[in-house]
Amino acid sequence: MTDPIADYLTRLRNAIMAHHRVVEVPASNLKKSITKILFEKGYILNYKFVEDGPQGTIKVALKYDPVTKQNAIKHLKRVSSPGLRQYTGYKDMPRVINGLGIAIISTSKGVMTNKEAAAEKIGGEVLCYVY
């Protein structure tokens, strides 16, 4: 696999389309950071890191509206890829749906949202858009 972040986002996207409650993905430190951000911003219901084997897995409980059965995540888009990295400075931070969505940025101080990176005045690699 050449792009584990794209695989992570695709597994989430496929589970949402199939209306699954829980999805399992192979773990890495970057995926754990992205999962924590999605939980803090209210896009997923819960998560659990399972240490089994050398790599471990992440169990993600997806969040649905009880009335309309719509998922909290409407769209997941991978921005930077291994073949074409997308970097941004803090002055040119992307705005997702005019500030309603989030961009997940990998910076020198860790993985954070576009608003947190702009507040700390640091740029980095734009990993994905979530809304």
Secondary structure, DSSP 8 states (H G I E B T S, - for coil): ---HHHHHHHHHHHHHHTT-SEEEEE--HHHHHHHHHHHHTTSEEEEEEE--TTT-EEEEEE-B-TTT--BS---EEE---SSS--EE-STT---SGGGTSEEEEEETTEEEEHHHHHHHT--EEEEEEE-
